[in-house]
């Protein structure tokens, strides 16, 4: 089986997970089962009855296991096992690539909270423990915000420095980037404010002259050299130390937040390598952004810090509440948009988002934004990444071009998703996936080779967007402001704004370069996203939309200048007035394209106005974003992250997807007519050897417990992992437990022969209230139950008699079959 994630297929160091929900594999006849690093041996033939007649009982109340000796019918305790205090490590936990039981986890947390509350009334110490438990969540949010803000600030500074290093070096200190190197220089001119003697290009250092064909070639070659070096270091570090550090991370974060477990995906090595390689990947000039990976970085910080608090370390559901808040922190530090980050987590990422998590997300995003502002990585004393200051208001007539940009964004989003998924599928299913390093180097070389001649593709994505959002002032030296000066110099508009002017030669050159940059960005981003380096999609998508918006904005501006007497311009656009703001069109286009790719709406609009400070332009942003979503949804309802989740076979029940088929639970449950009979345990009458043989011969993740094979009345449900750990622990701790020992799930241990082995009571690890539906329950209701309760399996009964089982994987396969997709693409349960 292929390993999941963007990084699948090319990293030999990753193990291949077992699909533990499938029917037994005939080749799987080993007598050793590996659980949490310990090997359990089922080949014991020691059936000699012990001298003790005590029964062995296993409890798993509150998520932990308690082993104790229980006398048969109360006849007396065993002398071999310490009572009550010996917790079974591993009981109540989950295997890798499996789904958590949300109901059990929430129940465990309620029991823990109830116990602490009851104890708090007894003494002052217990009251202080209760207060510290309540405060621990806020303290954890504070730490997550501080750590994520500090890391994001460091990533921003390092990426800016390495990006500038491709073009030259600072003589007074190589650690200064271009802007800081020339910050205090007295020898800069207004027209060439980015040139100073302290900063020299590579051509100046090597040839001694900054001009000429030879100098251009030297700069060109050095640019390609640094791009390849940074790209190689990024992919080599990812491959060698943390294969999970590649890609965006948001599809996997969404899957983890829905209850799936991917061990190591949010670990310390992933955090370290992702932080380093994110800087290198962004600096290499590849068409990717750091905003998506920063969500992954923030979630890694949260997961690591969760281990400091018992409440979050031992409960998977509570930990996911923290990870939801961390996703908000990631967007907050990526864009300087704390409120947009909270809405992003709520709308796009989170599966379970209670009100308490909303407040904590808000607090964590606030702390992270404050930390980032204190570091001031952008050097402009502002938190926002692209601060804009437009002087002219927008007019109602302009809604038409704004909606046109929304249509373009929707078409681009649908096209990008289809093309990128096709390329990623090709990468997974062909030999291309085995050459991860080569692929990254080839794409980096092509990108650098084509990007250098065009100044708009040579600059970083953030710089490009900032340039496109810019509103031209009278003294602006940018090519985008290459207008002809009006003959009447009094036509300077109103206030600080400039009147619309005819396009000059510099602007026409810039427009041609932007048109080429648009084609280049559209094509190269399709191939780049999903490579084996950290790669975000926010900035490349916004860059495509900003270029298209700026081109349309300049076109509208020139139309208004030359044809201000047309009826659409009459009344609001008089000669000498500042009618059209091209930078606003770039901002709206950026939002439209990002919305088309991700299908975000509310959070995207809030992020955009926080990102730019353009509060009065909410209506154009809303119109374009909503239009782009409608257009993109016409071609397919999946956003890019949902498409990658489906590509990787993760068990993710999309909350937005409607189930409108008229099937029943009996149509989806297993076993089907052609399948073997349902594997089940009886509440008494089975021996340890028979239970072990059943577990060995199947690959199910759990087993229903019934009264007897004849009646098949449902009693409960027991997880495979808990069963294995409990039996192994009983064999080690109690000499009397052998293969002939009876396994009982009843409340009272039945009497047994005095010379026979004692029974093993496992009622404590059994779920006594498993969720059940009848065989005639409509599947749309069953799917809603799975979504809203976060179930991993549901038992199907008829008049109280067990018929079968429905797992999350069964539902996803059924939905794939209805949608004419390959049901076998769902790899995990």
LUMMAR-971392 format. One line per field, with one value per residue (C-alpha): residue number from 1; x, y, z. Coordinates in Angstrom, 3 decimals. Layout:
<vonus>
resi = NUM|...
u = X|...
v = Y|...
w = Z|...
</vonus>
This chain:
<vonus>
resi = 1|2|3|4|5|6|7|8|9|10|11|12|13|14|15|16|17|18|19|20|21|22|23|24|25|26|27|28|29|30|31|32|33|34|35|36|37|38|39|40|41|42|43|44|45|46|47|48|49|50|51|52|53|54|55|56|57|58|59|60|61|62|63|64|65|66|67|68|69|70|71|72|73|74|75|76|77|78|79|80|81|82|83|84|85|86|87|88|89|90|91|92|93|94|95|96|97|98|99|100|101|102|103|104|105|106|107|108|109|110|111|112|113|114|115|116|117|118|119|120|121|122|123|124|125|126|127|128|129|130|131|132|133|134|135|136|137|138|139|140|141|142|143|144|145|146|147|148|149|150|151|152|153|154|155|156|157|158|159|160|161|162|163|164|165|166|167|168|169|170|171|172|173|174|175|176|177|178|179|180|181|182|183|184|185|186|187|188|189|190|191|192|193|194|195|196|197|198|199|200|201|202|203|204|205|206|207|208|209|210|211|212|213|214|215|216|217|218|219|220|221|222|223|224|225|226|227|228|229|230|231|232|233|234|235|236|237|238|239|240|241|242|243|244|245|246|247|248|249|250|251|252|253|254|255|256|257|258|259|260|261|262|263|264|265|266|267|268|269|270|271|272|273|274|275|276|277|278|279|280|281|282|283|284|285|286|287|288|289|290|291|292|293|294|295|296|297|298|299|300|301|302|303|304|305|306|307|308|309|310|311|312|313|314|315|316|317|318|319|320|321|322|323|324|325|326|327|328|329|330|331|332|333|334|335|336|337|338|339|340|341|342|343|344|345|346|347|348|349|350|351|352|353|354|355|356|357|358|359|360|361|362|363|364|365|366|367|368|369|370|371|372|373|374|375|376|377|378|379|380|381|382|383|384|385|386|387|388|389|390|391|392|393|394|395|396|397|398|399|400|401|402|403|404|405|406|407|408|409|410|411|412|413|414|415|416|417|418|419|420|421|422|423|424|425|426|427|428|429|430|431|432|433|434|435|436|437|438|439|440|441|442|443|444|445|446|447|448|449|450|451|452|453|454|455|456|457|458|459|460|461|462|463|464|465|466|467|468|469|470|471|472|473|474|475|476|477|478|479|480|481|482|483|484|485|486|487|488|489|490|491|492|493|494|495|496|497|498|499|500|501|502|503|504|505|506|507|508|509|510|511|512|513|514|515|516|517|518|519|520|521|522|523|524|525|526|527|528|529|530|531|532|533|534|535|536|537|538|539|540|541|542|543|544|545|546|547|548|549|550|551|552|553|554|555|556|557|558|559|560|561|562|563|564|565|566|567|568|569|570|571|572|573|574|575|576|577|578|579|580|581|582|583|584|585|586|587|588|589|590|591|592|593|594|595|596|597|598|599|600|601|602|603|604|605|606|607|608|609|610|611|612|613|614|615|616|617|618|619|620|621|622|623|624|625|626|627|628|629|630|631|632|633|634|635|636|637|638|639|640|641|642|643|644|645|646|647|648|649|650|651|652|653|654|655|656|657|658|659|660|661|662|663|664|665|666|667|668|669|670|671|672|673|674|675|676|677|678|679|680|681|682|683|684|685|686|687|688|689|690|691|692|693|694|695|696|697|698|699|700|701|702|703|704|705|706|707|708|709|710|711|712|713|714|715|716|717|718|719|720|721|722|723|724|725|726|727|728|729|730|731|732|733|734|735|736|737|738|739|740|741|742|743|744|745|746|747|748|749|750|751|752|753|754|755|756|757|758|759|760|761|762|763|764|765|766|767|768|769|770|771|772|773|774|775|776|777|778|779|780|781|782|783|784|785|786|787|788|789|790|791|792|793|794|795|796|797|798|799|800|801|802|803|804|805|806|807|808|809|810|811|812|813|814|815|816|817|818|819|820|821|822|823|824|825|826|827|828|829
u = 0.000|1.147|1.922|-0.444|0.200|1.847|5.091|3.881|5.579|9.114|10.374|11.576|11.953|8.170|6.471|3.450|0.454|-1.905|-5.476|-6.936|-10.549|-10.281|-11.326|-8.581|-5.614|-4.885|-1.149|-1.234|-0.531|2.160|1.858|3.326|1.354|3.143|1.295|2.850|6.390|5.835|5.604|2.840|3.338|0.216|2.026|2.047|0.889|1.203|-2.148|-1.094|-3.730|-2.352|-2.814|-4.736|-8.465|-8.901|-10.290|-8.393|-10.334|-9.426|-11.015|-10.637|-12.635|-11.795|-9.584|-6.949|-6.915|-7.010|-5.962|-7.089|-7.683|-11.302|-12.426|-14.841|-18.326|-16.648|-14.843|-11.583|-8.978|-5.977|-2.590|-0.717|-1.839|-1.784|-5.334|-6.728|-3.597|-1.955|-3.021|-2.733|-0.626|-2.105|-5.727|-7.932|-5.324|-5.339|-3.144|-1.539|-3.685|-6.922|-9.808|-10.474|-13.771|-15.030|-17.848|-15.500|-12.945|-15.555|-17.001|-13.548|-13.052|-16.441|-15.613|-12.237|-13.784|-16.542|-13.969|-11.878|-14.976|-16.129|-12.672|-12.383|-14.944|-12.820|-9.707|-7.895|-5.248|-7.901|-9.544|-6.219|-5.820|-9.290|-8.453|-5.138|-6.945|-9.426|-6.617|-4.364|-6.230|-5.632|-1.988|-1.530|-3.067|-0.651|2.339|1.100|0.630|4.076|5.904|4.103|4.521|8.243|8.769|6.760|8.777|12.016|10.782|9.788|13.158|15.206|13.185|13.595|17.350|17.896|15.648|17.830|20.994|20.151|20.793|23.694|25.283|25.705|29.336|28.899|27.329|26.221|23.307|21.577|18.997|18.916|16.528|18.298|21.706|20.719|18.596|21.084|22.977|23.307|24.303|20.950|18.950|15.178|14.985|17.335|16.496|17.304|20.913|23.667|27.429|26.993|24.924|26.579|25.181|27.119|28.204|29.724|31.627|32.884|33.354|33.532|30.752|26.949|26.100|26.644|25.877|28.552|27.316|23.749|24.895|26.809|23.762|21.585|23.850|24.196|20.416|19.985|22.798|21.267|17.766|18.999|21.044|18.117|15.720|18.164|18.758|15.002|14.121|17.179|16.381|12.732|13.639|16.345|14.778|11.037|9.102|5.910|7.325|6.524|3.434|1.015|-0.119|-3.671|-5.320|-3.666|-4.516|-8.183|-8.085|-6.396|-8.942|-11.726|-10.301|-7.719|-4.339|-1.080|1.769|4.712|2.890|2.859|6.074|9.202|11.272|8.521|8.419|12.202|12.596|9.454|10.625|14.056|12.942|10.048|12.598|14.692|11.734|10.337|13.814|14.466|11.936|9.565|5.941|4.778|3.903|4.598|1.067|-0.343|2.785|2.646|-0.686|1.164|3.981|1.520|-0.255|3.120|3.822|0.410|0.820|4.253|3.075|0.017|2.383|3.047|-0.577|-2.053|-5.578|-4.523|-1.801|-4.151|-7.265|-7.321|-10.550|-9.260|-6.018|-7.956|-9.648|-6.166|-5.161|-8.243|-7.066|-3.536|-4.859|-6.270|-2.873|-1.171|-3.260|-2.926|0.878|0.917|-1.093|-1.292|-5.033|-6.099|-9.875|-9.576|-7.525|-10.281|-12.865|-10.540|-10.290|-14.058|-15.004|-12.281|-10.306|-12.106|-14.421|-15.500|-15.490|-17.349|-17.806|-15.005|-12.593|-13.740|-12.759|-9.429|-8.680|-9.357|-6.993|-4.227|-4.488|-4.276|-1.129|0.465|-0.330|1.083|4.270|4.691|4.091|6.779|9.298|8.243|9.574|8.222|10.059|7.074|5.724|2.503|1.088|-0.507|1.439|0.059|-1.043|-2.883|-4.182|-6.585|-7.858|-10.765|-14.009|-15.434|-18.606|-21.600|-20.735|-17.469|-19.350|-19.526|-15.722|-15.457|-17.924|-15.945|-12.869|-14.951|-15.794|-12.116|-11.194|-13.780|-12.622|-8.971|-9.777|-11.640|-8.939|-6.130|-7.697|-8.265|-4.812|-2.976|-4.823|-4.118|-0.410|-0.260|-2.041|0.509|3.257|1.772|1.069|4.137|7.897|7.904|7.192|10.462|12.534|11.489|14.840|15.193|11.678|12.256|15.588|14.153|11.171|13.448|15.814|12.957|11.399|14.668|15.527|12.196|11.665|14.900|14.390|10.993|11.212|7.674|8.447|11.940|10.652|9.076|5.327|4.720|6.699|4.791|1.392|2.466|3.563|0.265|-1.842|0.053|-1.788|0.436|1.574|3.140|6.698|6.331|9.149|7.533|7.008|3.341|3.130|4.667|1.906|2.313|2.295|-0.755|-0.129|-2.150|-0.249|-3.212|-4.988|-3.792|-7.096|-8.599|-6.693|-3.723|-5.071|-3.883|-6.174|-6.485|-3.701|-2.903|-0.634|2.995|5.646|6.761|3.241|2.800|6.072|4.894|1.577|3.320|5.561|2.539|0.692|3.686|3.981|0.313|0.766|3.989|2.412|-0.664|1.409|4.249|1.995|0.117|3.360|4.899|2.077|2.422|6.158|8.350|9.084|6.897|4.552|1.634|-0.975|-2.266|0.397|0.642|-3.169|-3.341|-0.517|-2.430|-5.560|-3.673|-2.002|-5.329|-6.974|-4.261|-4.475|-8.252|-7.920|-5.510|-7.821|-10.796|-8.720|-7.730|-11.298|-12.532|-9.802|-10.434|-14.218|-15.362|-18.379|-19.840|-23.107|-21.525|-19.033|-21.337|-22.097|-19.171|-16.114|-15.348|-12.092|-9.289|-10.887|-9.395|-12.107|-10.515|-7.995|-6.123|-4.713|-8.242|-8.886|-5.697|-6.932|-10.351|-8.745|-6.448|-9.434|-11.394|-8.630|-7.885|-11.608|-11.895|-9.100|-10.006|-13.790|-13.397|-15.917|-16.434|-12.959|-11.364|-13.091|-12.071|-8.490|-8.326|-9.486|-7.258|-4.397|-4.726|-6.499|-9.077|-12.179|-14.416|-13.889|-15.714|-18.623|-16.390|-14.484|-17.726|-19.147|-16.010|-15.524|-19.113|-19.070|-15.827|-17.280|-20.466|-18.544|-16.013|-18.768|-20.415|-17.389|-17.003|-17.819|-14.425|-11.794|-8.110|-7.697|-10.683|-9.421|-6.018|-7.712|-9.620|-6.496|-4.641|-7.515|-7.997|-11.250|-12.728|-16.494|-16.897|-19.499|-20.447|-21.203|-24.853|-25.989|-29.122|-29.284|-32.235|-30.241|-30.710|-28.272|-28.722|-27.427|-24.119|-23.402|-21.018|-20.994|-22.586|-24.202|-20.960|-18.819|-17.916|-20.080|-19.585|-16.737|-18.070|-17.334|-19.755|-20.098|-19.093|-18.106|-15.022|-11.479|-8.444|-7.081|-10.289|-10.301|-6.655|-7.357|-10.277|-8.132|-5.307|-7.566|-9.147|-7.997|-10.973|-10.411|-13.033|-15.551|-19.205|-19.989|-23.244|-25.080|-24.468|-23.916|-27.504|-29.367|-26.871|-28.411|-26.033|-24.184|-21.390|-18.335|-14.645|-11.683|-9.053|-6.185|-7.692|-8.374|-4.796|-3.199|-5.487|-4.869|-1.114|-1.083|-3.115|-0.718|2.255|0.738|-1.311|0.186|-3.264|-4.304|-3.615|-5.151|-7.812|-8.962|-12.545|-13.027|-16.124|-17.728|-20.521|-20.951|-20.555|-17.903|-19.549|-18.364|-15.711|-14.072|-11.701|-8.927|-9.432|-7.757|-9.386|-11.541|-10.384|-12.993|-12.804|-16.037|-14.090|-12.728|-16.107|-18.210|-21.590|-23.450|-22.284|-24.232|-26.745|-29.184|-31.841|-31.474|-34.107|-32.502|-32.032|-28.381|-28.704|-29.594|-26.758|-24.260|-25.449|-24.959|-21.392|-20.633|-22.117|-21.013|-17.660|-18.329|-15.830|-18.337|-22.045|-23.730|-26.830|-29.581|-32.966|-35.334|-32.306|-30.433|-27.042|-26.968|-23.764|-21.528|-21.043|-17.657|-16.668|-14.741|-17.879|-19.786|-16.984|-16.775|-20.547|-20.463|-17.573|-19.530|-22.580|-20.378|-18.848|-15.448|-13.189|-14.321|-10.900|-9.319|-10.403|-7.342|-7.895|-10.605
v = 0.000|3.488|5.722|8.697|12.388|14.560|12.859|9.403|7.074|8.388|8.117|4.666|5.609|5.709|2.530|1.109|1.169|-1.699|-1.277|-2.784|-2.596|-4.988|-8.628|-11.090|-11.366|-15.035|-14.405|-12.959|-16.096|-14.728|-15.503|-12.162|-8.908|-5.613|-3.207|0.147|-1.144|-4.329|-7.763|-10.027|-13.783|-15.834|-19.111|-20.074|-23.635|-23.517|-24.955|-26.326|-25.173|-23.001|-23.524|-20.282|-20.301|-16.538|-14.804|-12.017|-8.832|-5.921|-2.486|0.492|3.130|6.710|5.633|3.840|0.166|-1.246|-4.828|-6.627|-10.090|-11.013|-13.998|-16.363|-15.441|-13.476|-16.481|-14.626|-12.426|-13.618|-13.086|-12.539|-9.109|-5.721|-4.371|-1.342|0.716|-0.956|0.960|-0.853|1.300|1.400|0.578|3.360|4.510|4.145|2.660|4.739|5.519|4.939|7.117|8.109|7.450|10.980|9.781|7.753|10.567|13.168|10.748|10.229|13.979|14.471|11.755|13.363|16.815|15.466|13.777|16.966|19.046|16.629|16.540|20.358|20.564|18.459|20.571|23.742|21.735|20.010|23.382|24.755|21.683|22.340|26.000|25.094|22.508|25.143|27.648|25.162|25.628|29.383|28.923|26.458|28.960|31.631|29.340|28.297|31.958|32.990|30.064|30.295|34.088|33.839|31.096|32.971|36.143|34.205|32.523|35.892|37.492|34.502|34.109|37.808|37.585|34.438|35.747|38.869|36.744|35.371|38.862|40.141|40.532|43.252|44.269|45.621|42.342|39.374|38.783|42.022|41.831|44.451|46.833|46.781|47.080|50.382|51.530|54.050|54.814|58.529|57.820|56.611|58.717|59.008|57.487|54.615|54.231|50.504|51.102|51.890|51.216|48.857|46.434|44.863|42.483|39.308|40.831|43.810|41.507|39.189|41.489|44.893|46.417|46.281|46.979|45.195|41.844|39.933|41.323|40.306|36.734|36.520|37.675|35.249|32.269|33.179|33.494|29.976|28.613|29.903|28.793|25.237|25.166|26.264|23.854|20.939|21.635|21.832|18.536|16.729|17.734|16.744|13.381|12.584|13.737|14.446|13.180|14.594|18.135|18.432|19.891|22.392|20.363|21.724|18.577|16.420|18.931|18.804|15.011|14.941|17.399|15.092|12.386|10.588|9.719|10.197|9.557|11.911|14.351|16.967|15.872|17.810|16.646|17.668|21.104|21.640|20.483|22.236|25.535|25.303|23.954|26.420|29.264|27.484|26.612|30.155|31.621|29.327|31.288|28.352|29.348|28.613|30.457|30.007|30.671|27.114|25.518|28.061|26.479|23.139|24.743|26.244|22.882|21.177|23.740|23.063|19.280|19.424|21.822|19.612|17.059|19.498|19.179|15.811|16.865|17.298|14.653|11.795|12.832|12.908|14.938|17.666|17.813|18.439|21.445|22.887|22.052|23.925|26.999|26.471|26.526|29.983|30.997|29.824|32.116|34.931|34.898|34.172|37.253|39.332|38.599|37.270|37.506|36.044|33.200|32.308|32.335|30.289|27.600|27.628|27.636|25.672|23.439|22.426|19.429|20.063|23.708|24.384|27.898|27.421|26.703|29.900|32.017|30.256|30.545|34.267|34.609|32.516|34.446|37.705|36.586|35.360|38.625|40.646|38.545|38.975|42.716|42.922|41.220|43.481|41.204|43.385|46.459|48.743|48.947|47.365|43.939|43.544|42.117|44.300|47.612|49.708|53.227|53.919|57.483|57.077|55.313|52.557|53.105|50.890|50.512|48.832|45.862|44.480|44.154|42.931|40.125|39.449|38.949|36.578|34.538|34.442|33.337|30.539|29.284|29.454|27.606|24.781|24.477|24.527|21.826|19.471|20.015|19.784|16.638|15.020|15.866|14.642|11.413|10.915|11.522|8.860|6.202|6.454|6.368|10.157|9.745|7.851|10.847|13.481|15.287|15.329|16.668|19.522|20.453|20.399|22.558|24.937|25.227|25.884|28.405|30.301|30.164|31.646|33.938|35.965|37.909|39.200|41.513|40.567|36.851|37.391|39.097|37.022|36.393|38.708|41.537|41.052|41.229|44.305|45.978|45.121|46.377|49.683|52.885|55.129|58.404|61.375|60.362|56.609|55.175|51.784|50.761|50.199|53.929|54.794|57.178|60.218|63.441|65.568|68.819|70.685|70.047|71.296|68.002|66.272|64.937|65.519|65.376|62.987|61.163|61.584|62.135|59.330|59.697|58.159|55.129|55.744|53.530|52.233|51.083|49.292|47.434|46.517|45.225|42.933|41.611|41.076|39.176|36.849|36.540|35.522|32.656|31.577|31.592|29.668|26.867|26.566|26.621|23.531|21.530|23.061|22.513|19.031|18.569|17.169|20.559|22.740|24.495|26.797|27.903|31.188|33.515|31.906|31.969|35.574|36.502|35.060|36.976|40.185|40.162|39.577|42.263|44.833|44.225|44.669|47.725|49.490|48.665|50.160|53.209|53.886|53.309|55.885|58.358|58.212|57.674|59.558|60.790|57.246|56.730|54.281|56.930|59.928|61.553|60.132|60.201|63.684|64.704|65.259|63.035|59.917|57.473|54.012|52.512|49.605|48.466|47.793|45.528|43.625|43.163|41.920|39.597|38.123|37.335|35.842|33.444|32.332|31.776|29.765|27.426|26.986|27.767|30.019|32.851|34.642|34.003|35.003|38.405|39.097|37.974|40.254|43.402|42.636|41.930|45.225|47.516|48.230|48.136|50.149|47.660|44.762|44.773|44.346|41.593|39.848|40.064|38.648|35.908|34.695|34.735|32.759|30.122|29.753|29.454|26.987|24.907|24.557|22.468|20.533|21.161|20.163|22.738|21.970|20.628|18.274|17.075|16.197|14.437|12.266|11.691|10.373|8.120|9.656|8.831|12.331|12.854|16.269|18.219|20.320|17.328|16.353|12.706|12.450|8.738|6.659|3.665|2.022|0.907|-2.737|-1.854|-0.504|-2.689|-5.598|-8.533|-8.525|-11.638|-12.803|-12.047|-14.444|-14.330|-11.401|-12.032|-11.615|-12.536|-14.080|-12.696|-16.118|-19.513|-18.533|-19.316|-17.057|-19.279|-18.974|-15.181|-14.981|-17.208|-14.964|-11.830|-13.453|-14.604|-11.189|-7.618|-5.849|-2.921|-4.188|-6.915|-6.880|-8.886|-10.902|-13.038|-16.216|-17.375|-18.660|-15.559|-12.922|-10.330|-7.397|-6.766|-4.333|-3.659|-4.178|-2.715|-5.044|-3.029|-3.025|-6.759|-7.609|-5.422|-6.755|-10.430|-9.885|-8.030|-10.809|-13.481|-11.574|-10.662|-13.752|-17.209|-18.740|-17.119|-19.603|-20.492|-22.642|-19.797|-18.644|-15.051|-13.444|-10.047|-10.511|-8.529|-11.625|-14.261|-17.677|-20.566|-22.840|-26.134|-26.027|-27.749|-25.561|-22.247|-19.037|-17.001|-13.701|-10.969|-8.201|-6.359|-3.205|-2.708|-3.256|-0.370|-1.139|1.461|1.151|3.183|1.114|1.715|-0.595|-2.219|0.120|3.381|5.681|6.221|10.013|9.866|7.390|9.675|12.612|10.530|9.707|13.352|14.968|12.421|11.576|7.820|5.294|2.422|1.778|-1.599|-2.623|-4.578|-6.075|-6.518|-6.373|-9.063|-8.111|-8.106|-6.284|-3.258|0.024|1.758|5.220|3.569|1.705|4.996|6.690|3.730|3.813|7.569|7.064|4.326|6.594|9.393|6.958|7.110|4.200|2.874|1.270|4.749|4.951|3.435|3.919|3.627
w = 0.000|-0.691|2.260|2.635|2.314|-0.264|0.599|-0.321|-2.665|-2.581|0.984|1.871|5.511|6.022|7.137|5.381|7.701|8.187|7.150|10.293|9.207|6.289|6.246|7.168|4.869|4.093|4.143|7.633|9.675|11.954|15.626|16.705|16.867|17.385|19.704|20.679|20.346|22.380|20.762|21.977|21.620|20.963|20.513|24.214|24.871|28.628|29.642|33.048|35.546|38.355|42.050|42.477|41.814|41.593|38.526|36.759|36.058|33.789|34.110|31.793|33.505|32.585|29.740|31.775|32.594|36.146|36.741|39.869|41.195|41.769|43.761|42.100|43.356|46.127|47.598|48.158|46.508|44.579|46.165|42.920|41.681|43.408|43.640|41.792|41.290|38.305|35.189|31.903|29.570|26.088|26.931|25.597|23.076|19.295|16.609|13.894|10.836|12.721|13.858|17.461|19.223|19.930|22.186|24.394|24.586|25.558|28.128|29.643|29.929|31.586|34.122|34.841|35.235|37.498|39.726|40.057|40.822|43.520|45.118|45.098|47.902|50.249|50.806|49.768|47.899|45.805|45.147|43.872|41.667|40.248|39.550|37.886|35.740|34.569|33.910|32.075|28.768|28.744|29.748|26.898|24.443|25.697|25.114|21.652|20.646|21.915|20.317|16.963|16.775|17.508|14.897|12.260|12.861|12.492|9.289|7.775|8.557|7.358|4.136|3.297|3.877|1.778|-1.018|-1.292|-1.158|-4.621|-6.031|-3.946|-0.538|2.083|2.598|6.129|7.295|5.209|7.603|6.481|3.730|0.961|2.705|6.073|4.416|2.774|5.733|7.153|3.970|3.115|-0.493|-1.868|-4.311|-4.480|-7.948|-7.025|-3.365|-3.423|-4.496|-2.048|-1.931|1.021|-1.080|-4.109|-6.667|-7.445|-10.762|-8.935|-6.577|-9.317|-12.339|-10.665|-12.759|-12.288|-15.939|-19.240|-20.815|-18.885|-15.568|-16.473|-17.262|-13.959|-12.000|-13.981|-13.231|-9.531|-9.252|-10.694|-8.491|-5.234|-6.292|-6.951|-3.734|-1.564|-3.298|-2.944|0.753|1.354|-0.346|1.061|4.653|4.240|2.765|5.319|8.584|8.333|5.287|6.818|6.593|2.883|1.256|2.704|5.694|5.721|4.188|6.842|9.597|8.510|8.609|12.027|13.405|12.192|14.482|12.329|13.863|11.940|14.367|13.920|11.661|14.431|16.128|17.067|14.100|11.712|13.385|13.226|9.624|8.377|9.902|8.268|4.891|4.644|4.668|2.037|-0.216|-0.189|-0.774|-3.738|-5.798|-6.330|-6.885|-3.351|-0.172|3.513|4.806|4.604|6.116|8.962|9.986|10.139|12.159|14.661|15.051|15.672|18.413|19.968|19.832|21.477|24.186|24.876|26.401|29.269|30.424|31.449|30.467|26.828|26.685|27.586|25.683|21.896|21.661|24.008|22.053|18.858|20.441|20.978|17.402|16.115|17.999|16.648|13.074|13.829|15.213|12.001|9.794|12.346|12.117|8.374|7.403|10.555|10.566|13.995|13.468|9.972|11.480|13.943|11.145|8.914|11.592|12.070|8.366|6.651|9.001|12.185|12.523|16.126|17.227|20.509|21.864|24.378|21.525|19.773|22.799|23.217|19.492|19.723|22.701|21.099|17.798|19.763|21.605|18.363|16.529|19.428|19.435|15.682|15.967|18.671|16.384|13.469|10.697|7.868|9.169|8.565|12.141|10.880|11.566|8.123|5.212|2.391|3.831|1.228|1.258|-1.587|-1.847|-4.269|-3.327|-5.502|-7.536|-8.200|-11.897|-10.883|-9.439|-13.007|-13.426|-9.817|-10.621|-13.814|-11.618|-9.482|-12.587|-13.546|-9.994|-10.068|-13.469|-12.402|-9.144|-10.894|-13.581|-11.028|-8.824|-11.753|-13.238|-9.902|-8.802|-12.196|-11.836|-8.206|-9.152|-11.913|-9.359|-7.031|-9.667|-11.928|-11.521|-11.194|-7.473|-6.993|-8.100|-5.594|-5.465|-9.245|-9.682|-7.214|-8.817|-12.355|-11.366|-9.433|-12.429|-14.880|-12.501|-12.017|-15.718|-16.792|-13.806|-13.859|-17.132|-15.940|-12.925|-11.819|-11.650|-10.242|-7.099|-4.311|-4.317|-1.351|-3.003|-6.262|-4.541|-2.572|-5.813|-7.548|-4.621|-4.611|-5.553|-7.676|-6.128|-7.902|-6.984|-7.454|-9.578|-10.264|-13.889|-13.064|-12.479|-15.858|-16.919|-19.168|-17.199|-18.062|-19.915|-17.305|-14.081|-12.074|-12.811|-9.689|-8.483|-5.083|-1.818|-2.026|-5.073|-8.642|-11.592|-14.136|-16.693|-20.067|-20.043|-20.903|-22.417|-19.019|-18.161|-21.499|-20.890|-17.379|-18.736|-21.215|-18.467|-16.209|-18.939|-19.358|-15.570|-15.374|-17.856|-16.109|-12.611|-13.772|-15.307|-12.791|-9.683|-10.923|-10.912|-7.791|-5.288|-3.820|-4.371|-1.603|-0.073|2.179|-0.208|0.509|-1.979|-0.596|-2.034|-5.538|-5.895|-4.726|-7.125|-10.114|-9.126|-8.356|-11.796|-13.556|-11.418|-12.092|-15.848|-15.755|-13.478|-15.831|-18.739|-16.901|-15.949|-19.560|-20.715|-18.201|-19.236|-22.975|-22.848|-19.763|-21.708|-22.037|-20.146|-17.681|-16.555|-16.631|-13.322|-11.344|-13.603|-14.878|-16.622|-14.130|-11.474|-9.905|-10.998|-11.126|-8.687|-10.385|-7.012|-5.765|-8.752|-7.892|-4.318|-5.467|-8.038|-5.384|-3.150|-6.065|-7.113|-3.554|-3.010|-6.212|-5.144|-1.450|-1.543|1.486|1.803|5.136|6.499|3.186|3.104|6.710|6.026|2.977|4.735|7.750|5.360|3.531|5.976|3.230|5.403|3.057|0.209|1.874|-0.634|-3.732|-1.905|-0.920|-4.450|-6.068|-3.444|-3.631|-7.447|-7.563|-5.218|-7.280|-10.554|-9.132|-7.475|-10.887|-11.968|-8.706|-5.058|-3.679|-2.740|-3.205|0.342|0.106|-3.283|-1.773|1.166|-1.304|-3.405|-0.347|0.743|4.190|6.042|6.049|6.081|4.488|6.543|3.494|1.253|0.957|0.991|-1.135|-1.951|-0.727|0.567|3.988|6.664|5.633|2.130|3.460|6.499|6.521|6.203|2.767|1.348|-0.249|2.848|5.663|8.798|11.178|13.630|17.165|20.763|23.233|26.732|28.160|26.887|24.831|25.983|25.757|22.989|20.958|21.362|20.278|17.273|16.254|16.567|14.604|11.788|11.191|10.680|12.244|14.605|17.075|17.822|18.922|22.064|22.032|24.591|22.579|19.010|18.936|20.189|18.939|21.270|21.477|24.777|23.850|21.711|22.466|20.553|19.138|20.639|24.137|23.881|22.879|25.539|28.297|27.448|27.201|30.507|32.180|30.904|32.328|35.704|36.532|36.141|36.064|32.775|29.983|26.651|28.338|30.635|30.089|28.854|30.356|29.752|32.326|35.524|37.712|37.087|36.624|38.797|37.366|38.220|41.181|39.205|36.094|35.222|36.551|34.163|32.669|33.144|30.529|31.158|32.066|28.531|26.843|25.617|27.193|25.136|21.532|18.996|17.095|14.265|12.913|9.525|8.032|9.179|6.126|5.260|5.203|8.927|9.570|7.810|9.923|13.082|12.016|11.208|14.270|16.853|15.265|15.313|14.008|13.825|14.349|14.881|12.920|14.679|13.867|16.830|19.140|17.206|15.768|11.967|11.026|11.417|9.545|9.810|8.684|5.874|4.707|4.484|2.525|0.124|-0.373|-1.075|-3.516|-5.282|-5.618|-7.032|-9.608|-7.929|-7.050|-3.618|-3.089|-3.017|0.679|2.321|6.041|8.686
</vonus>
